Amino acid sequence: MVVSIAEGCELALSGRLDASSATEMRDALHSAIDSGSGDVVVDVSGVDLVDAIGLGVLLGAHRRAALAGRRLVLRDASPRLVRILRMARLHRVFAAEPGAA
Protein backbone atom coordinates (compact mmCIF):
# COMPACT_ATOMS: atom_id res chain seq x y z
CA MET A 1 0.00 0.00 0.00
CA VAL A 2 1.18 3.50 -0.81
CA VAL A 3 -0.04 6.60 0.99
CA SER A 4 0.42 9.96 -0.66
CA ILE A 5 -0.58 13.18 1.07
CA ALA A 6 -1.75 15.96 -1.22
CA GLU A 7 -2.90 19.49 -0.47
CA GLY A 8 -4.70 20.12 2.80
CA CYS A 9 -6.37 17.03 4.13
CA GLU A 10 -6.35 14.85 1.07
CA LEU A 11 -4.75 11.43 0.95
CA ALA A 12 -4.36 8.97 -1.89
CA LEU A 13 -4.33 5.28 -1.05
CA SER A 14 -3.19 2.68 -3.52
CA GLY A 15 -2.45 -1.02 -3.60
CA ARG A 16 -3.88 -3.44 -1.08
CA LEU A 17 -5.78 -2.28 2.01
CA ASP A 18 -5.35 -5.38 4.12
CA ALA A 19 -3.68 -6.64 7.28
CA SER A 20 -0.19 -5.99 5.89
CA SER A 21 -0.93 -2.29 5.34
CA ALA A 22 -3.35 -1.60 8.21
CA THR A 23 -0.86 0.10 10.55
CA GLU A 24 0.54 2.44 7.89
CA MET A 25 -2.95 3.28 6.64
CA ARG A 26 -4.31 3.88 10.15
CA ASP A 27 -1.39 6.15 11.07
CA ALA A 28 -1.78 8.24 7.89
CA LEU A 29 -5.54 8.59 8.32
CA HIS A 30 -5.29 9.50 12.01
CA SER A 31 -2.59 12.06 11.29
CA ALA A 32 -4.73 13.69 8.60
CA ILE A 33 -7.80 13.70 10.85
CA ASP A 34 -5.97 15.11 13.87
CA SER A 35 -4.37 17.97 11.94
CA GLY A 36 -6.62 20.43 10.21
CA SER A 37 -10.30 21.00 9.75
CA GLY A 38 -12.96 20.26 7.18
CA ASP A 39 -13.35 17.12 5.14
CA VAL A 40 -10.64 14.50 4.97
CA VAL A 41 -10.74 13.32 1.36
CA VAL A 42 -9.31 9.88 0.66
CA ASP A 43 -8.69 9.11 -3.01
CA VAL A 44 -9.17 5.36 -3.34
CA SER A 45 -8.92 5.16 -7.14
CA GLY A 46 -5.62 3.27 -6.90
CA VAL A 47 -6.85 0.65 -4.45
CA ASP A 48 -6.58 -2.90 -5.82
CA LEU A 49 -7.97 -4.89 -2.92
CA VAL A 50 -9.80 -4.25 0.34
CA ASP A 51 -10.38 -6.91 2.94
CA ALA A 52 -12.21 -6.86 6.28
CA ILE A 53 -9.18 -5.40 8.05
CA GLY A 54 -8.97 -2.55 5.52
CA LEU A 55 -12.69 -1.84 5.89
CA GLY A 56 -12.25 -1.81 9.66
CA VAL A 57 -9.46 0.76 9.43
CA LEU A 58 -11.59 2.97 7.16
CA LEU A 59 -14.54 2.62 9.53
CA GLY A 60 -12.38 3.49 12.54
CA ALA A 61 -11.08 6.56 10.71
CA HIS A 62 -14.67 7.56 9.89
CA ARG A 63 -15.57 7.36 13.58
CA ARG A 64 -12.48 9.33 14.61
CA ALA A 65 -13.30 12.02 12.05
CA ALA A 66 -16.89 12.24 13.30
CA LEU A 67 -15.69 12.68 16.88
CA ALA A 68 -13.45 15.51 15.66
CA GLY A 69 -16.40 17.15 13.89
CA ARG A 70 -15.04 16.22 10.49
CA ARG A 71 -16.07 13.99 7.62
CA LEU A 72 -14.16 11.20 5.89
CA VAL A 73 -14.94 11.27 2.16
CA LEU A 74 -13.98 8.47 -0.22
CA ARG A 75 -13.14 9.82 -3.67
CA ASP A 76 -13.23 7.90 -6.95
CA ALA A 77 -14.05 4.45 -5.58
CA SER A 78 -13.90 1.69 -8.18
CA PRO A 79 -17.08 -0.25 -9.00
CA ARG A 80 -15.55 -3.21 -7.14
CA LEU A 81 -15.01 -1.16 -3.97
CA VAL A 82 -18.51 0.32 -4.22
CA ARG A 83 -19.90 -3.23 -4.49
CA ILE A 84 -17.97 -4.29 -1.37
CA LEU A 85 -19.22 -1.25 0.55
CA ARG A 86 -22.80 -2.05 -0.51
CA MET A 87 -22.51 -5.71 0.50
CA ALA A 88 -21.23 -4.66 3.92
CA ARG A 89 -23.90 -1.92 4.03
CA LEU A 90 -21.14 0.64 4.57
CA HIS A 91 -22.31 2.73 1.62
CA ARG A 92 -24.72 4.23 4.17
CA VAL A 93 -21.82 5.22 6.42
CA PHE A 94 -19.17 6.66 4.10
CA ALA A 95 -19.57 9.86 2.14
CA ALA A 96 -18.42 9.36 -1.44
CA GLU A 97 -17.66 11.61 -4.36
CA PRO A 98 -16.61 10.99 -7.95
CA GLY A 99 -13.03 11.62 -9.01
CA ALA A 100 -11.71 14.94 -10.20
CA ALA A 101 -12.58 15.62 -13.82
C-alpha positions as CSV (number, residue, x, y, z in Angstrom):
1,M,0.0,0.0,0.0
2,V,1.2,3.5,-0.8
3,V,0.0,6.6,1.0
4,S,0.4,10.0,-0.7
5,I,-0.6,13.2,1.1
6,A,-1.8,16.0,-1.2
7,E,-2.9,19.5,-0.5
8,G,-4.7,20.1,2.8
9,C,-6.4,17.0,4.1
10,E,-6.4,14.8,1.1
11,L,-4.8,11.4,0.9
12,A,-4.4,9.0,-1.9
13,L,-4.3,5.3,-1.0
14,S,-3.2,2.7,-3.5
15,G,-2.4,-1.0,-3.6
16,R,-3.9,-3.4,-1.1
17,L,-5.8,-2.3,2.0
18,D,-5.4,-5.4,4.1
19,A,-3.7,-6.6,7.3
20,S,-0.2,-6.0,5.9
21,S,-0.9,-2.3,5.3
22,A,-3.3,-1.6,8.2
23,T,-0.9,0.1,10.5
24,E,0.5,2.4,7.9
25,M,-3.0,3.3,6.6
26,R,-4.3,3.9,10.1
27,D,-1.4,6.2,11.1
28,A,-1.8,8.2,7.9
29,L,-5.5,8.6,8.3
30,H,-5.3,9.5,12.0
31,S,-2.6,12.1,11.3
32,A,-4.7,13.7,8.6
33,I,-7.8,13.7,10.9
34,D,-6.0,15.1,13.9
35,S,-4.4,18.0,11.9
36,G,-6.6,20.4,10.2
37,S,-10.3,21.0,9.7
38,G,-13.0,20.3,7.2
39,D,-13.4,17.1,5.1
40,V,-10.6,14.5,5.0
41,V,-10.7,13.3,1.4
42,V,-9.3,9.9,0.7
43,D,-8.7,9.1,-3.0
44,V,-9.2,5.4,-3.3
45,S,-8.9,5.2,-7.1
46,G,-5.6,3.3,-6.9
47,V,-6.9,0.6,-4.4
48,D,-6.6,-2.9,-5.8
49,L,-8.0,-4.9,-2.9
50,V,-9.8,-4.2,0.3
51,D,-10.4,-6.9,2.9
52,A,-12.2,-6.9,6.3
53,I,-9.2,-5.4,8.1
54,G,-9.0,-2.5,5.5
55,L,-12.7,-1.8,5.9
56,G,-12.2,-1.8,9.7
57,V,-9.5,0.8,9.4
58,L,-11.6,3.0,7.2
59,L,-14.5,2.6,9.5
60,G,-12.4,3.5,12.5
61,A,-11.1,6.6,10.7
62,H,-14.7,7.6,9.9
63,R,-15.6,7.4,13.6
64,R,-12.5,9.3,14.6
65,A,-13.3,12.0,12.0
66,A,-16.9,12.2,13.3
67,L,-15.7,12.7,16.9
68,A,-13.4,15.5,15.7
69,G,-16.4,17.2,13.9
70,R,-15.0,16.2,10.5
71,R,-16.1,14.0,7.6
72,L,-14.2,11.2,5.9
73,V,-14.9,11.3,2.2
74,L,-14.0,8.5,-0.2
75,R,-13.1,9.8,-3.7
76,D,-13.2,7.9,-6.9
77,A,-14.1,4.4,-5.6
78,S,-13.9,1.7,-8.2
79,P,-17.1,-0.3,-9.0
80,R,-15.6,-3.2,-7.1
81,L,-15.0,-1.2,-4.0
82,V,-18.5,0.3,-4.2
83,R,-19.9,-3.2,-4.5
84,I,-18.0,-4.3,-1.4
85,L,-19.2,-1.2,0.5
86,R,-22.8,-2.0,-0.5
87,M,-22.5,-5.7,0.5
88,A,-21.2,-4.7,3.9
89,R,-23.9,-1.9,4.0
90,L,-21.1,0.6,4.6
91,H,-22.3,2.7,1.6
92,R,-24.7,4.2,4.2
93,V,-21.8,5.2,6.4
94,F,-19.2,6.7,4.1
95,A,-19.6,9.9,2.1
96,A,-18.4,9.4,-1.4
97,E,-17.7,11.6,-4.4
98,P,-16.6,11.0,-7.9
99,G,-13.0,11.6,-9.0
100,A,-11.7,14.9,-10.2
101,A,-12.6,15.6,-13.8
